[in-house]
Amino acid sequence: FEYKYCSPMAVLPVALGSLGSVAFNNLNLAHNSVGFYQISKLACIPATLVIQWFMYGQSTSTATKLTLIPLLVGMWITTVSDVEVNSAGLMYAVAAVSFTVFSQIFTSKYQKSLECDALQLLYHTSPMIAVGMLCLCPMFDDIEGFLNFEYHTILIRDIIISCCFALGVNVSNYLVLGKTGPLTYQVLGHLKTIMILVLGFYFFGKSTSWTNILGICIAMFGVVSYTEVKRRASEK
């Protein structure tokens, strides 16, 4: 790791995007059904295409767009079941999608514009995000219950392990967004979901259905097609 100075104002959009994404995604899940939450996650891909084109003039090839259709359809079949929504939940979902997409776009673009690598940018944004979370916690969480909770050694150990994994996830997120882009990052995110489902079926005996299997196959076709289209584009 090599330290590189960046002014707080320069990295503030990345921190605010990440902070808003985490906060509103939690509120989205808390106020909506799991099915609608999954729909909002799927909405990030078309939202990214629209925002990149409208705000940055960045177009995506027709071939790439076509590969995203089976991916989204397959993930819909596999993950979306019960769909319940209310006005407050809908607003949280819209905010969650918006902040998530802008966070990913900013994380990708600012690494290039500031000439920072993933660790350098994360070094500057992490304290801002942590302070923001501390400020938001009293507004949404049960602070009294948190303070009165009886902590024990095993729980503290698990919290520390969870924090270590979270650090690894954040570093990998910044690395992928810096090396590729938000669209590829989201495709990888759906591939991760597919792998979790398959591992759950295979190793933990989770119940499945032919509908789930069909959805996974369709989604994997989209992932493979997207990868091939991007590979061919990189060779030109």
BELGIZI-V74239 format. One record per helix or strand. SS is the DSSP state (helix for helix, strand for strand). FROM is the first residue (numbers start at 1). TO is the last residue. If there is no record, write none. Layout:
BEGIN
SS;FROM;TO
SS;FROM;TO
END
This chain:
BEGIN
helix;8;31
helix;34;56
helix;62;79
helix;87;113
helix;118;140
helix;143;148
helix;153;179
helix;182;204
helix;210;235
END
